[in-house]
Amino acid sequence: LKAINPKVTVTFYPYDVTVSVAETTKLLKVIFDKLKTVDLLINGAGILDDHQIERTIAVNFTGTVNTTTAIMAFWDKRKGGPGGVVANICSVTGFN
């Protein structure tokens, strides 16, 4: 991306997506304080474990919902936020 646009900043923050919305909001505050804005949220976490269905749901569904919910407070245009884009990535592997 830097070769295409040197002004682009790509940053990764690995974290446990199964934490609460409040914990996610704390991380997002750190990120927004550092970067000032975030244009894109990529929800790409996913697991497949037939023996731990609760954990699978927590990562694949609840984590996506909580992370997206938490970032909305920072992006809310009605409150002066910049808006943003959410990209949800999933795999058909779970169907095989």
Residue pairs with C-beta under 8 A, 6 or more apart in sequence:
1 8
1 10
2 8
2 10
9 35
11 31
11 35
13 27
13 31
15 24
15 27
17 24
17 45
17 58
17 59
17 62
17 63
17 64
17 66
17 67
18 55
18 58
18 59
18 62
18 63
19 66
20 66
21 66
21 69
21 70
24 66
24 67
24 70
25 70
25 73
28 38
28 70
28 71
28 74
31 38
32 38
32 74
37 82
38 71
38 74
38 75
38 84
39 82
39 84
39 85
40 84
40 85
40 86
40 87
41 67
41 68
41 71
41 84
41 85
41 86
41 87
42 87
42 89
43 63
43 64
43 67
43 68
43 86
43 87
43 88
43 89
44 89
45 59
45 60
45 63
45 64
46 59
46 60
46 89
46 90
46 91
46 94
47 55
47 56
47 59
47 60
48 56
48 93
48 94
49 55
49 56
60 90
64 88
68 86
71 84
71 86
73 79
73 81
74 81
74 84
75 81
75 82
75 83
75 84
77 83
